[in-house]
Amino acid sequence: MNAPRHASIEIRKEDTHFSAAHFTVFSASERENLHGHDFFVSATATGPVDANGLCFDYNELKGRLRALCDALDETLLLPTESPHVEIEDTEDGVTVRFADERHRFLRRDVKLLAVRNVTVEELAHWFTDELVREGLARMPIDSLKLRVSSGPGQWAEAVWERSSRGGGSP
């Protein structure tokens, strides 16, 4: 009997990117100025090749990546888990407090993310966590490597691997 085959499929498309504003927090009193990036996202999924010569429906993974990128596009990304940033989210808008600063934004312009800081490292984990939450673990994928770039030659990577119990761990 032949040993099971595995393959990796990389998804790096023109439309798996987004433009967003952010500021990185360095400490309780130091942060970057508000600025923006064109972020790019790629994913490499590995899984068993089935009897038809397929690993999984990678159109589903592409669609999910596109939807997540679209949700972040043309927004200000704010970290809800930061110990240094206080966010008040109301119908009228979002108020951000950092050190002795207070900033107010229209709600429609802001995307609140459950991250500690808006960095490529945290964004790579955010994308991975969102994909797992949306059902990645139900797909026949053994591992996922998710990469986020904020500029040429500058990538961060998060890895998800299926646990031996059949689930997954972000």
N, C-alpha and C positions, 0 to 999 in steps of 0.2 A: 504494500500500500504506500502511496506517495505521502510525504510529509505535507501538512497544510502549508499553503502559500499565504504570505502577507504582502501587502503593498502599501505604499504611502502616496497620497494624492495631495499635491500642493495647490492651493487656491490663492492666486495673487492676481486680481483683476483690476482693471482701470476704475471700476465703480465701487471697489471696497476701500473707499477713502472718505474723509470728511474734513471740513475746515471748521475750526473752533478756536475760541479765545479761552485763556486761562491765565493763572499766575501760580507759580510754584512757591510754596511756603518752606523757608529754610529753618526758621525758629519761631519762637513766640513774638519776636520783634522784627524779623527780616523776611521779606518776600520779594519776588520779582515784580516788575511792573506788569500790568495787564497787557497781554499781547496774544497773537494768534499763530497757528500753524496749519499747514496742510498735512494731516495725519494719514498714513497709509497702513492698511491692515492686511496681513496674510495669514493663512492657516494651512498647516500640514497635518492631515489625518491619516492614521495607520490602522489597518484592519485586515481581517482574513478575506481572501479572495474566494468567492462562492463558486458553485458548480457552473454558473453562467459566465464566470470570468470577471465578476464585479465585486467591489468591496462594499459599497454603500451608495445611496443616491446622493452624489455630491452636489446636485442641483439644490437639494434641501439645505445643505450647509452653506452654499453660496447665497441662497435667498435669505437665510438668517443673518449672515454677515452683512449683506447689503442693507437689510432692515435696521440693524443696530447702527451702522454707519449713518444711514439717513436720519435716524433719531437724534444723532449728535451734531449733524451738519448745521452750520451757521448758528451755533449757540455759544453761550458762555458756560463752561464746565466748572462746577463748584463741588468741593469735597465735603460730604456730610459727616465723615468720620474723623476729620482733622481735630486734634486737641487745641489747635490755635485759631481756628476759624469758627465763628458763631453765625449760624444762618437762621433767619426768621422768614418762613415761607407763608405768605398770605395771598388772598385773592387779589389784593392790590399790587403785589410785587414781592420781590425778594430783597431782603436787607442782609448785607454781609458785614460782619464786624471782625476786624483784625487789628490787634494792638489798639492804638488810639484812632483808628480809621473806621469810617462808616460809609458803605457804598449801597446805593439802591438801584435795582434793575427791574425792568418789566418782566413779569413772570414768563411771558411767551419767549423771551430771549435766553432763558436760563435752563440748563439741564443739571439737576442735582444727582450726583453719583455717590454711591456708597463706597467711597475710597478715602484713604487718609490724606492723599495729596493728588493733584492732577499732574501726573508724570507718566511717561511712556511705560514705566514699570507697573504702576498701578492700573493703567488703562489695559495693558495686556492681561492682567488678572481679571479686571472687570469684564472684558469681552469673554474670557474663558468661563467665568462664573455665570454670565448671562446665557451662554450657549448650553452649559450643563443644566441650568435651571429650565431652559426651554426644551429640554428633552434629548440633548446630545447623548446622554448615558443610555437611552433606549435604542440608539442606532448601533449597528455592528462596527463600532470604532473602539480600538484598544487604547489609542492615545491620540492626543491633539497637541500640537505645538502652535501657539498663537503668537504672532509678532506684530508689534505696533511701532511705527516710525514717525518721528516728528520732523524729519529732514533727511537728506541724503546721507547714507553711511551711519545713521544713528537709530538703532533698533533696540527694543526690549522684547523679551520672550517669556511666556508663561507656558508651563506644560501641565496637562491633565492626563492621568493614566487611570484606566479602569482598575479598580481594586479586585482582589482575588475573590471577593464576595459577590461580584457581579454588578456592583454599583460603580460609583466613581467618586473621586475626591478632587475638588478643585485645587 
